[in-house]
Amino acid sequence: MERLARDYLPPELVQTSQLHNISGSVAVQARQTKEETQWLLQCADSHSSIRGVVGWVDLRSPSVGDDLSHFSQHKKFVGVRHVVQDEPDPHFLLGAEFLRGLRQLTDFDLTYDLLVFPHQLPAAVELVRLLPDQSFVLDHMAKPQIRKHETEDWEQNFSELARHENVMCKLSGLVTEADWKVWQQEDFTPYLEIALDAFGPDRLMFGSDWPVCLLSAEYAEVLGIAHSLIDQLSLDEAAAITGSNAENFYGLVPD
C-alpha cells in the first residue's frame, strides 16, 4: 500500500487526466466524515475540473435531513455514498434507519453510489426495488473476483440489479480486483461484456478510481481497459460512457 502513502490532490489528477482528453471528474468520498465532505466541496470551489462531489453523511442519523440541507446549498454536491463494503452485515443496506435516511435523498435531488461486494448484491437488488424513484449507480461493478476468474454468482445478482432502470454502473475499480501488476487485458473482457449486456451503453460510465487504481495500474492503463470495450461501440455510445451519462446522472452543471 506504499503507493498511496502520500497526498494526491486535484492538480495532479488534472495533469494526468487531461493527457487523455478528460476535462472533468466527480470526486467521491473515501472517509466517512462530514469534514471530508466539506473539504471535497472546498476543493471543487478551487478547481473547476471537479464537476461534482459525492460526499458522506450519516444516513442513520436523526438529523440527516439537516446535513443534506446544509451540503445541498453547494451546487456541486450531487450525491451520497456509504462504504457498505466494510459493513459486516450483508443486509446493512436494508436497515430501517439507513432506509429512512436514503428516502430523504430524493427531496434534495441527490444520487446514491452503491459500494458493495458481490455477497452484498442481493440486498442492493432489494434496495433499488424498494426505492424506484431514487437514482443509484453501482461502483466498481460490485468488485467481481477477477483474480480468481469467477463470474457465475456475481453475474446472476449483477444482472438482476441491472434489470432495475433506476440503476447505472461504473466501469471502474477492476484493476485492484485483478492480480496486481501481473494482470492481462483479457482478464477483464468477460466482466466488461457482461456489464455491457446487462446495462447497455446508456447506463454505463467510466470511472478511474484514482488514486486507488495506482496500486495495480497507471491511469492510462485503467482507461485502456475501459476502452477495450468502448472502442467497439459507436461514437455516440462511446461519448455517453466517457462523459454524458455521468453528466446526466449527476446533473452536472458548468462551473
Order of alpha helices (4+ residues) and beta strands (2+ residues): alpha-beta-alpha-beta-alpha-beta-alpha-beta-alpha-beta-alpha-beta-alpha-beta-alpha-alpha-alpha
